[in-house]
Amino acid sequence: TVHNKFTWGNFKSLIELPTSKGLVPRDLLLKYYKAEYSAERMSLVILGGEDLGTLETWAGDLFSRVPSGLGPPVSFSGQKKPFEG
């Protein structure tokens, strides 16, 4: 499924409200992307009926260009588990 609509928030909360406060949502998104979008901070799960070698090749072909080098993932080890008081 291709997502072509907001899945969290709406036009008002994602565009109108920030803009009314002098913020540029696109600039904020690009700033976040440049600071946080990095391969070592991601996980990838592949499930398929093909043999492991084929799946590995596909993964390399599709994801090898994801930028890297921003450091390890953020740790949430000091946080409470979700839904605990």
N, C-alpha and C positions, 0 to 999 in steps of 0.2 A: 504494500500500500504506500502510495506517495502522499505525504502530508503537505497540503498546500494551504492550510488554514492554521490559525493560532490554536495550539493545544493547551495553552495556559495563558490566562489573561484575555484581553480583547483589545480592540482598536483604541478604545478610550484609555485603558490602563497602560497599554504599551506604547502608544504614540501621543495621544492628546495630553494626558497629564504630565508626562516628562517634558514635552515641548512647552507647555504652559509655564513650567518652572525654569525655562531657558536651557534645557538639556536637549541634546541631539541624540535620539535613540540609536541611530546608525553608528555614530562616533563611539558611543558607549559600548556597543556590541563589538566593534572592531578593536577597541582597547582591550576588552575582555579576551577576545580571540588571540590577540598577540601576546597577552600575558599568561594565558592558561591552556590554550589548545596545543597539546603536545602528546606524542605517542606514548611516552612512558607514564602518562597520567590517564591512560585509557585501558579498557579491557575489551577483548573481542571474543565472541563465542560464535563458532561456526557449526552448523548442523546440516548434514546433507547425506544423500545416498551415494555419493561418489567415494572413491577410495581416498585415503588420507593424503597421498601424494598430490592428487588433483586438487583437493581442498586447500592444501598448503600453497600450491602454485597460484590458485585463484586469489587467496588471501594476500600473498605477496604482490601480485599484479594490481590488486584493487587498493591496497592500503599502504604500500611502500612509500608513497609520496606524502603521507601524513607527517607534518613537521615534528621534530624532536629536539631535545636539548634544553628543556626548561626545568629539568630537575624532577625529583620523585613526586609521586602523588601526594596530595594533601592528606594528612593523617587525621582521622576523626576518633582515634582511640580514647581520647579523654572525654568524649561525649557520651551521654546516656543512650541506651538503645531506643529505637523508635517506639513511640506509644507508651513509654514508661513515664510515670509521673515524676 
